[in-house]
Amino acid sequence: MSKKLLVVGWYGAGNLGDELILASICKWSAELSTTVTATSVDPAYTTKTHGIGSVDLFEINALVHAVRSADYVLIGGGGLFQTHQEFTYEGLFDATKNDIASYLRPAVLAFQFGKPVIMWAQGVGPLDTHESRKIIAEVFGTVDSITVRDQGSAELLRAAGCNKEIIVGADPVWAMPLPVTSAMTLASPARLRIALVIRPWDFVPDWPNRLIEAIRTSFVANDVELIWLPFQTHEVPNRSGSDVPFIKGMMQQLGEYSQELCIGKNIAQCVEVLQSCDRVVAMRLHAQVLAFRFGKPTLCIEYDQKMSVQSELVALVDDKRLRLDDSQKRWNHAFSALTLTAESGLLSERLPELFDSALHHRDALHQFLMTEVRQTNALAAENWMSVWREQKMLGMLSEMQSAFSFSMREQTVRISALQAELMELAQKNELRLKEIAECKLDNASLIAEKQNLSNQLTVQEHENALLKDRVAEQIVAVNEYSAYKKTFGYRLQKKMRKIVKFAYRGIKAIYWMLPQVVRNVLHGPRHKFVRFVRGLPAPEVTLSEAASDLPWVRFQDEVLKARIYKGIFVQELVIDWNVPLYQRPQHISTALGQLGYLVIYRTDNWAGDDVEGFREVEPNVWITNRHEISSLHGVARSFYSTAYANTPELIMENGKRGLLVYEYIDHIDPQISGDAENIKRLLRLKEFAVGGGADFIIASAKRLYDEMAQFVPHEKLLLVPNGVDTKHYRDPKHEQYKLPEELVLFHENHPNIVGYFGALAPWLWYSIIRDLALLRPDLGFVFIGPDYYGGVSNLPKLDNVLYLGTVDYKVLPAYAKLFSICFIPFSPGEIAKTTSPLKLFEYFALEKPVVVTSDMLECVSFSEVLHGDDVNTLSIAFDKALELKDRPEFKARLAFLADQNSWAERARSMEVIFNREIK
């Protein structure tokens, strides 16, 4: 008697890769006399295409009947389980929800009915949410057999918590017999036939424009014939879309070329068209595999990690591999190279190995189909819906119990604190009564003592009044200087420059002719006064450091003219280079310098730069206070959305002089940007950029990017979040740094530290910090960073809270290594939603679990980041973080995220601005 196999996957959408997978399952199952039924988004299409039974994937009653009727259930193959789309527990139980978890519903039903289940030829990942990894661990950990198509998928399953045996083999299409075609006789000798297997992909903006430009730049219209071959052609309303409309839009833009749209009616026709072409541009995994099997010169557009894995399996040369976010120059080079070579670009000796490896899936399927058929679980068969609902309700009950448990814990802690306060008051009262009872002083001595105290108080009040007057004088002086800077300094800046510029060269020439000691005397007092006003200590400037500053003429001769760079990047005024805590401008500048660009970083010597001319602070990075660079042409100039010193008039004073880059870093808000005058200046700068003044706009957060996308075209817009200098945070020298005794003692009393470094600013959620410190006396809370607008005064004064002040960036990792948990407690609101914190990626590099408040959208987009929106959920997040902090797989994942979000990667993503012609 024939056995029955139910196959679950993305079938019926006309996706050639998935239909090839189903065809291989049907063929290899037939070898053991097994009848196949498949789930489908269009059952009629599947039955017609493969000649098998099919059932609607989203029709719950039909699905239940199919699972009950089957002897075995197979989930696969292909890249079903990933978080490019929603992947939730709710999707398991809600039959109306189009969710990745819907592919696991048949497995859940099979477990209830006692059916054997195999996860077959899976490509797993990415799994970017805690919920998706938990679902995967639970379901994959219960099945009878697992095969995956690459080692990365196996490692991801193990990291998610699946401890089952996992068989690894190449994609089944490497080994399945292909339809016999006459394709070898179809190639046209007149023109080079280039197959383009392209798909829509909205996760990376602007890549279609790079594709069109690469074709026009690299392919001569009369020499090539473009064969557009969509791999997903069957549109099912509200379920699946077709590649065809997207491809037609591409074809319209290339009307000058000879083009053909080939929509295959079946697998054989699609294979025949692909085999008839001379070259292949593949943006579908199975187009890539088929092209490799046919030995075609192939350019792979690796939109997903699964395609990168296939390229690495065959050792494909780099010239035949592209990422969607690669520069236009690299796209043009890759397309040009494709027309010039008749070689496939891969190691042909790998093909037999891949064929044999792919047969592991066939062998595992055969072994699975030879296991004993089980009897259906009678109870589940009679009442499957009750079991279904019960599982869902058990999950909800568990969550309620957990919340109740933590609520009781909170109440217990509060009661204990009140009892302690009452006991302390009782002890004080008892002590005071004892003092009164033992007091032996007579009235005369009491009167004398009172008079003496009164005299002392009068003297003290007089001294306080004098001190108060001196403080008031200092405040007035600082306020007057601040008002001068905001009004006279800004409004007359342009006029003052015109007055000064005539005398500037002569004065500077005389200055540099003076002896070094005299120059130090002249230039020192001004900077000390500025630092006094700003409350910063004056750093020492050595004679050798000052002597190393190059004047403009030498900088031109020795740097601008004598060296070769990939481009020149000018960072307009934003913050001084030498500040205690390095920020985005310094990091981006350093990274661009390491990539071979010349970076000129402008400073007004407000804090600690003390540069007179040009000084190299990092390889290819020069800081300067000289205004001659305003006249440089052929450069990219960056001005920040947070920099008050820049105005549209100053930026355009000497003409455009290259490309202008507006970096939209923070939401413009009074808490960040200061008073109304500052807000007005920043908004004018933003309007200038959006209105066409900027050639490129860089947004540091997705919400800021989306805001700008409403006003400017995508080709002018880049998303470049903050990053991390991984080398600095992993430097072993930090292990040897001697920490302050205050922190060491605090750590001894509080082994589990919740740490924060960054500005103690108004946008921190101080009330929740206080509540958490009271609720969790078992944790120590450490804060490091400068005081912004009195933020430190809002920190709770508790035994388990420690503020360490500002710590130099150079030794900051040594302090942070004591943290058990890293914390970013921004208040709910627009600032939290639009901020990409540097410290998030620095915490990743430290391999510490991160807890944030839920409004921090840039942070919670990483599934590894824990979050909460009140004291209870944040306390729960702390407990989860303590569970994770020592797990090797979790620490490895954080290290991987740090590498993916390094400043080097951020700088590479900015290179596109240099690909546009700079005037």
ABEGO torsion letter per residue (X at the ends): XBBBBBBBBBBGAGBAAAAAAAAAAAAAAAAAGBBBBBBBABAAAAAAAAGBBBBBAABAAAAAAAAAABABBBBOBEBABBAABBBBAAAAABAABBBAAAAAAAAAAAAAAGBBBBBBGBBBOBBABAAAAAAAAAAAAABABBBBABAAAAAAAAAAGBABBBBBBBBAAAABBBBBBAAAAABBAABBBBBBBBBBBAABBGAAAAAAAAAAAABBAAABBBBBBBABABBBBGABBBAAAAAAAAAAAAAABBBBBBBBABAAAAAAAAAABABBBBABAAAAAAAAAAGBBBBBBBABAAAAAAAAAAGBBAAABBBAABBAAAAAAAAAAAAABABAGBBAAAAAAAAAAAAAAAAAAAAAAABBBBBBBAAAAABAAAAAAAAAAAAAAAAAAAAAAAAAAAAAAAAAAAAAAAAAAAAAAAAAAAAAAABABBAAAAAAAAAAAAAAAAAAAAAAAAAAAAAAAAAAAAAAAAAAAAAAAAAAAAAAAAAAAAAAAAAAAAAAABBAAAAAAAAAAAAAAAAAAAGBBBBBBBAAAAAABBBAAAAAAAAAAABBBAEBBBBBBABBABBABBBAAAAAAAAAAAAGBBBBBBBAGAAAAGBBEBBBABBGBBBBABAAAAABBGBBBBBBAABAABBAAAAAAAEAGEBBBBBBABBBBAAAAEBAAAAAAAAAAAAAAAAGABABBBBABAAAAAAAAAABBAAABBBBBBBBBAAAAABAAAAABBBBAAAAAAAAABABBBBBBEBBBAABBAAAAAAAAAABAABBBBBBEBBBGGAAAABBBBAABBBAEBBBAAAAAAAAAABABBBBBBBBEAAAAABBBAAAAAAAAAGBBBBBBAABAAAAABAABBBBABAAAAAAAAAAAAAAAABAAAAAAAAAAAAAABAAAAAAAAAAAAABBBX
